């Protein structure tokens, strides 16, 4: 069974059957109030938006809406933008990305071979004084 409730004209709370009071202004407008506190505040011309216990205040100041906000919040999709890096222009980066993995792997292996060959040339065959020496001898023990 559904209970018919009304809404308080001042506070915004539900008024259940058997509760509340009605007030008719001289121009014929009907107001319903939950209790005498709401009615007295209305007659004193208080602003419901300034009283922190009213629904209007809570709605204006976003109180008690955490549950709604969690479900309503949507995740923004990040747009990936490729930018030029120092030493490589955007065209070069796009061309490398478009290459097939096999081509990229072959180019990498060729570059590694070249670097190894360069390092072999740089390394001297051996110093003239190192011919008979192996590892460094341990220091003598002192008694």
Buried (B, 14 or more C-beta within 10 A) or exposed (E): EEEEEBBBBBBBBBBEEEBBBEBEEEEEEEBBBBBEEBBEBBEEEBEBEEBEEBBBBBEEEEEEEEEEEEEEEEEEEEEEEEEEEEEEEEEEBEEEEEEEEEEEEEEEEEEEEEEEEEEEEEEEEEEEEEEEEEEEEEEEEEE
